[in-house]
Amino acid sequence: MLPNNPLNLKSSILTLLRQEPLSIASLRDATDVSLPTLRRAVEELIDAHWVRPVGRIPRTGGRPATLYGLDDRAYLILGVHLELPGLHFALTNPAGEIINHQHLLCETDIRPNGVVRLIVNHVNRLKTQYAERQLLGLGIATPGYVDPSSGSILSIGRAPQWQAFPLKARLEADVGLPVIVENDIDCMTFAEIGDGGFNDIEDMIYLGFTEGVKASFLLQGQLYKGPFGNAGLIGHTTVVEDGRLCTCGKHGCLETVASVRAINSLFDKGIESGNWHDSDLQRIHALKDRIEKFQAILGAAEAGDPFCSEIIGDMLRGLELAIVNLIYLLQVDQLVIGGALSNLPDGLLARLETELRDKLSPILSHHLIIRRARRTEPHIAAVGATYRFFYSCISREECLALYEL
């Protein structure tokens, strides 16, 4: 039974209603508190514009029961993905609906102070644009190592300027709002799972493939983070015999053949060598957007182009080795292929799955579900950061007290 602490009860109500609209009777069953106490808490949440009636359900022999859901009209949460280079912004309401999303390139200055200024300026614009609503706070999705307790970025391999930077403290001081900082691939996992939370999800590996390669681990309903907020950084594991240096300074790392940056670089170097004159390849070479270029290379490999097939073949073999080792170690129920591989063409996905299952023992192969991520939008990490903000901050008593509930 929940203690009769009004903030604790309100936190529980908001968390439940984030998942689905519920009646008073359903909320009472879920919270196990007295009906007068529950009604009073719901009425106070309605008065504070957190909750509102959203419909009715028929009931045998009486009036239809009112359904309550989160109020989507009064509050906003901003998610920010530090892609470096570039920032993704996603503005959502407490119900998780996307109100606005933008992509901002900042290739000329990815230093911490410059990026903080860009975020602060964006927050100020949103406060003006949505003056009738209150911005509750910011969820930041970042690559690299993070101190979970302080929200400071310890390091980002591809951006050495970001060493021991107190991002949470700086942003909270500049925008005057609560801020949480999480690893970006973990934020993709939050968005993939959705509003149901972790408790009903099987053990799962989410493979996040972007500028690096990281696996997020959901084990017995809990996200395993590690002491540096970045467990699962498999991009820096040694899986290939390759003389190229990874961003971590070591040779033969998975990331030298398997990342958006690596694939685009290998492709461009091959075209610039003069050995490939195909007009379609030249068109891909001219693409400026790195994700668009990466997806075009995947498409060419799917279509059978020998040059792209060779590059993508090396990528898949490296990923297979890393993933198989993880499956043997953790024996999870699901493998979700996410990030920039969410739209992996059917033929390449089938090849990856076949090779993975061939390398596993029958008992592990038969048990494992392999699927693409359901969330494929480019701003998924920023959206996931808003999810994380809601569940880690809004549903906690100290934050509800901050918002005078």
C-alpha positions in Angstrom: 0.0 0.0 0.0 1.2 3.5 -0.8 1.8 5.8 2.2 -0.8 8.5 2.6 1.7 11.1 1.6 -0.2 13.4 -0.9 2.9 14.1 -3.0 3.7 10.4 -3.2 0.1 9.7 -4.3 0.1 12.4 -6.9 3.3 11.1 -8.3 1.8 7.7 -8.7 -1.4 9.1 -10.3 0.7 11.0 -12.9 2.8 8.0 -13.7 -0.3 5.8 -14.2 -2.1 8.4 -16.3 1.0 8.8 -18.5 0.5 5.2 -19.6 -3.3 5.4 -20.3 -6.5 7.2 -19.2 -8.1 5.7 -16.2 -11.3 6.0 -14.2 -11.4 6.8 -10.4 -12.2 3.1 -9.8 -9.1 2.0 -11.8 -6.9 4.5 -10.0 -8.1 3.3 -6.7 -7.3 -0.3 -7.6 -3.8 0.7 -8.7 -3.0 3.0 -5.8 -4.8 1.1 -3.0 -5.8 4.3 -1.1 -9.2 5.4 0.2 -11.7 6.8 -2.3 -11.9 10.2 -0.6 -8.1 10.6 -0.5 -7.9 9.6 -4.1 -10.7 12.0 -5.2 -9.0 14.9 -3.3 -5.7 14.2 -5.0 -7.2 14.0 -8.5 -9.2 17.3 -7.9 -6.0 19.1 -6.8 -4.2 17.8 -9.9 -7.1 19.0 -12.1 -6.9 22.5 -10.4 -3.2 22.6 -11.1 -3.8 21.7 -14.8 -1.9 18.4 -14.6 -5.0 16.2 -15.1 -8.3 16.6 -16.9 -11.3 14.5 -17.9 -10.6 13.0 -21.3 -13.7 10.8 -21.9 -16.2 8.4 -20.5 -16.7 4.6 -20.4 -20.1 3.0 -20.3 -21.0 1.2 -17.0 -23.8 -1.4 -16.6 -26.7 0.0 -14.5 -25.4 3.5 -13.8 -23.8 6.6 -15.2 -20.8 6.3 -17.5 -17.5 6.5 -15.6 -15.2 9.5 -16.3 -11.8 8.8 -17.7 -8.9 11.0 -16.5 -5.7 11.6 -18.4 -2.8 14.0 -18.3 -3.6 17.5 -19.3 -1.8 18.3 -22.5 -2.5 22.0 -22.5 -0.6 23.7 -19.7 3.0 22.3 -19.5 5.9 21.4 -21.8 9.1 19.4 -21.6 12.2 20.0 -23.8 14.4 17.2 -24.9 17.9 18.0 -26.4 20.2 15.5 -28.1 23.8 16.6 -28.2 24.7 14.9 -31.5 27.9 16.8 -31.9 28.0 18.1 -34.5 24.4 19.2 -34.3 21.6 19.4 -31.9 18.2 17.8 -32.0 15.4 19.5 -30.1 12.0 17.9 -29.3 9.3 19.7 -27.4 6.6 17.5 -25.8 3.7 17.9 -23.5 3.5 15.7 -20.3 1.5 13.1 -22.2 4.5 12.6 -24.5 3.0 14.1 -27.6 5.5 16.0 -29.8 4.7 19.7 -30.1 7.8 20.9 -32.0 11.1 19.4 -33.2 14.1 21.1 -34.8 17.6 20.1 -36.0 20.3 22.7 -35.6 23.8 22.2 -37.1 26.7 23.6 -35.1 29.7 22.2 -36.9 31.7 25.3 -36.6 31.6 25.3 -32.8 30.9 22.2 -30.7 32.7 23.5 -27.6 30.7 23.3 -24.4 30.1 27.0 -23.9 28.9 27.6 -27.4 26.5 24.6 -27.3 25.1 25.8 -23.9 24.5 29.2 -25.5 22.6 27.6 -28.4 20.4 25.6 -25.9 19.7 28.6 -23.8 18.8 30.7 -26.8 16.4 28.0 -28.0 14.8 27.8 -24.5 14.2 31.5 -24.6 12.6 31.3 -28.0 10.3 28.5 -26.9 9.3 30.5 -23.8 8.2 33.3 -26.1 6.6 31.1 -28.7 4.6 29.1 -26.1 4.1 31.9 -23.6 0.7 30.5 -22.5 2.4 27.2 -21.3 5.0 26.5 -18.6 8.2 24.8 -19.6 8.9 22.3 -16.8 12.5 21.5 -17.5 15.0 19.9 -19.9 16.1 16.3 -20.6 19.5 16.2 -22.2 20.6 13.1 -24.2 24.4 13.1 -24.6 27.1 10.7 -26.0 30.0 9.8 -23.8 30.5 9.2 -20.1 28.2 10.9 -17.6 28.3 11.2 -13.8 24.8 10.0 -13.0 24.7 11.9 -9.7 25.8 15.3 -10.8 24.8 15.3 -14.4 28.3 16.3 -15.4 29.8 15.0 -18.7 33.0 13.2 -17.9 34.2 12.8 -21.5 33.0 12.4 -25.1 35.5 10.5 -27.2 34.9 12.3 -30.5 34.7 15.8 -28.8 37.7 16.1 -26.5 36.6 19.6 -25.5 33.9 18.0 -23.4 36.0 16.9 -20.5 34.6 17.2 -16.9 31.9 19.7 -18.0 29.2 20.4 -15.4 26.4 20.5 -18.0 23.4 20.1 -15.6 24.7 22.8 -13.2 25.4 25.2 -16.1 22.1 24.8 -17.8 20.1 25.0 -14.5 21.9 28.2 -13.7 21.3 29.7 -17.1 17.7 28.7 -17.8 16.4 28.5 -14.2 14.7 25.1 -14.8 15.4 21.5 -13.6 17.7 19.5 -16.0 18.5 15.8 -16.2 21.4 14.4 -18.2 21.3 10.9 -19.6 23.3 8.9 -22.2 21.8 9.3 -25.7 21.4 5.6 -26.5 19.7 5.0 -23.2 17.3 7.8 -24.1 16.6 6.0 -27.4 15.8 2.9 -25.3 13.3 5.0 -23.1 11.5 6.1 -26.3 11.5 2.6 -27.7 9.9 1.1 -24.6 7.4 4.0 -24.4 5.1 4.9 -21.6 4.7 1.4 -20.2 7.9 1.6 -18.2 10.4 -1.2 -17.8 8.7 -3.5 -15.4 6.7 -5.5 -18.1 9.6 -5.7 -20.6 11.7 -8.8 -21.0 15.4 -8.7 -20.7 16.5 -6.7 -23.8 19.5 -5.3 -25.7 18.9 -2.2 -27.6 21.6 -1.7 -30.2 22.2 2.0 -30.8 24.1 2.7 -33.9 25.0 6.4 -34.7 28.3 8.1 -34.6 29.4 5.3 -32.3 28.0 1.9 -31.3 26.5 1.3 -27.9 24.2 -1.3 -26.5 21.7 -0.5 -23.7 20.9 -3.3 -21.4 17.5 -3.9 -19.9 18.0 -6.6 -17.3 15.1 -7.8 -15.1 13.2 -4.7 -15.7 16.0 -2.3 -14.9 18.3 -0.3 -17.1 21.9 -1.2 -16.3 23.9 2.1 -16.4 27.3 1.3 -14.8 29.3 3.8 -12.7 29.8 6.2 -15.7 26.3 6.2 -17.1 27.4 4.5 -20.3 27.6 0.8 -19.9 27.5 -1.1 -23.2 29.9 1.0 -25.1 30.8 -1.8 -27.5 32.1 0.4 -30.3 35.5 0.5 -28.5 35.7 -3.3 -28.2 38.3 -5.0 -30.4 36.6 -7.1 -33.0 38.5 -6.5 -36.3 42.0 -6.8 -37.5 42.4 -3.2 -38.6 45.3 -0.8 -38.3 43.1 2.3 -38.1 42.9 4.2 -34.9 39.5 4.5 -33.2 38.5 7.7 -31.4 39.5 6.0 -28.2 43.1 5.7 -29.5 43.1 1.9 -29.9 43.5 -0.2 -33.1 40.9 -2.6 -34.5 37.9 -1.3 -32.6 34.4 -2.1 -33.9 33.8 1.6 -34.4 36.4 1.8 -37.2 34.2 -0.3 -39.5 30.8 0.1 -37.9 29.4 3.6 -37.3 27.8 6.3 -39.4 31.1 8.2 -39.4 33.2 5.2 -40.4 30.9 4.0 -43.2 30.7 7.5 -44.7 34.4 8.0 -44.4 35.3 4.7 -46.0 32.9 5.4 -48.8 34.2 8.9 -49.5 37.8 7.7 -49.5 37.0 4.9 -52.0 35.2 7.3 -54.4 38.0 9.9 -54.1 40.6 7.2 -54.9 39.2 7.3 -58.5 38.4 3.6 -58.7 34.7 4.1 -58.8 33.0 6.2 -61.4 29.4 5.1 -61.3 27.1 8.1 -61.5 24.9 6.8 -58.6 27.9 6.5 -56.4 29.0 10.0 -57.3 25.5 11.2 -56.3 25.8 9.6 -52.9 29.3 11.1 -52.5 27.9 14.6 -53.1 25.3 14.2 -50.2 26.0 16.6 -47.3 23.7 15.1 -44.7 25.6 12.3 -43.0 22.5 10.2 -42.1 21.1 10.6 -45.7 24.5 9.5 -47.1 24.6 6.5 -44.7 21.1 5.4 -45.7 22.0 5.8 -49.4 25.0 3.6 -48.9 22.9 0.9 -47.2 20.4 1.1 -50.1 23.2 0.7 -52.7 24.5 -2.3 -50.8 21.0 -3.8 -50.7 20.8 -3.3 -54.5 24.0 -5.2 -55.0 26.6 -2.5 -55.7 29.9 -4.3 -55.1 31.7 -1.3 -53.5 29.0 -0.5 -51.0 28.4 -4.2 -50.4 32.0 -4.7 -49.4 31.9 -1.8 -46.9 28.5 -2.8 -45.4 29.6 -6.4 -45.3 32.6 -5.5 -43.1 30.2 -3.5 -40.9 27.8 -6.4 -40.5 30.5 -8.9 -39.7 31.9 -6.6 -37.0 28.5 -6.1 -35.5 27.7 -9.9 -35.6 30.8 -10.7 -33.5 30.1 -8.0 -30.9 26.4 -9.0 -30.7 26.9 -12.7 -30.4 29.3 -12.2 -27.5 26.7 -10.1 -25.7 24.0 -12.7 -26.3 26.1 -15.5 -24.9 26.9 -13.3 -21.9 23.5 -12.0 -21.1 21.1 -14.5 -22.7 18.4 -11.8 -23.2 14.9 -12.3 -24.7 15.1 -9.5 -27.3 17.6 -7.8 -29.5 16.3 -4.5 -30.9 18.2 -3.0 -33.9 18.0 0.8 -33.4 19.5 4.1 -34.1 20.6 4.7 -37.7 20.0 1.0 -38.3 16.3 1.2 -37.5 15.7 1.4 -41.3 18.1 -1.3 -42.3 16.9 -2.7 -45.6 15.1 -6.0 -45.5 17.8 -8.0 -47.2 20.6 -6.7 -45.0 18.5 -7.3 -41.9 17.8 -10.8 -42.9 21.5 -11.4 -43.5 22.4 -10.0 -40.1 19.8 -12.1 -38.4 20.9 -15.3 -40.3 24.5 -14.8 -39.4 23.7 -14.0 -35.8 21.6 -17.1 -35.4 24.2 -19.3 -37.1 26.8 -18.2 -34.6 24.5 -18.9 -31.5 23.7 -22.2 -29.9 20.3 -23.5 -30.9 18.8 -22.9 -27.4 19.8 -19.2 -27.5 18.9 -18.7 -31.1 15.4 -20.2 -30.8 14.7 -18.1 -27.7 15.9 -14.8 -29.1 13.6 -12.3 -30.8 15.4 -10.0 -33.2 13.5 -6.9 -34.5 13.9 -3.4 -35.7 13.2 -0.5 -33.4 9.7 0.8 -33.6 10.8 4.4 -33.2 12.9 5.5 -36.2 12.6 9.3 -36.2 15.9 11.3 -36.2 14.9 13.1 -33.0 14.3 9.9 -31.0 17.0 10.5 -28.4 15.6 14.0 -27.7 12.1 12.5 -27.3 13.5 9.8 -25.0 15.1 12.5 -22.9 11.7 14.0 -22.3 10.4 10.6 -21.2 13.3 10.3 -18.8 12.7 13.8 -17.5 9.0 12.9 -16.8 9.7 9.6 -15.0 12.8 10.7 -13.1 11.7 14.2 -12.1 8.0 14.9 -12.5 7.1 11.7 -10.7 9.4 12.4 -7.8 8.2 14.2 -4.7 10.8 17.0 -4.7 9.9 18.1 -8.2 6.1 18.0 -7.5 6.8 20.2 -4.5 8.8 22.5 -6.8 5.7 22.9 -9.0 3.6 23.6 -5.9 1.5 20.5 -6.0 
